[in-house]
Amino acid sequence: RIGLSRERVRQVGLVALEKLKHAARKKELEAMLFEH
């Protein structure tokens, strides 16, 4: 049971990281657009 919850936490963490990456990439694109 503990192993299951630990796996769940890892999955949620990976999803959160993906969202952060997408947000960071979006900010970078917006910054590039505003610079030009």
N, C-alpha and C positions, 0 to 999 in steps of 0.2 A: 504493500500500500504506500509506504514511504517512497519507494522507487517510482511508483506511478506519478505521485505528486511532483517528485523532482523532475521527471520527464516533462510533465505539464508546464512546470515553471520554465524549463529550458525552451520549450516550444514558444511560450508567450514571449520570452526574452528575444528569441530570434525574430518573431513578428515585429516586436517593438523596434529592433535594430533596423529591419527593412524599412519601416515607416520613417525612422530617423534619416536613413540614407536618402530616401525619396525626397523628404522635406529639404535636406541639405542640398541635393542636386537641383531642386526647384529654385531655391534661394540663389544658387550659383548662376542658373540660367537667367533669373530676373536681374541679377547684378550685371551680367554681361549685356543684357538688352538695354538697361538704363545707361550703361557706359557709352554705348554707341549713339 
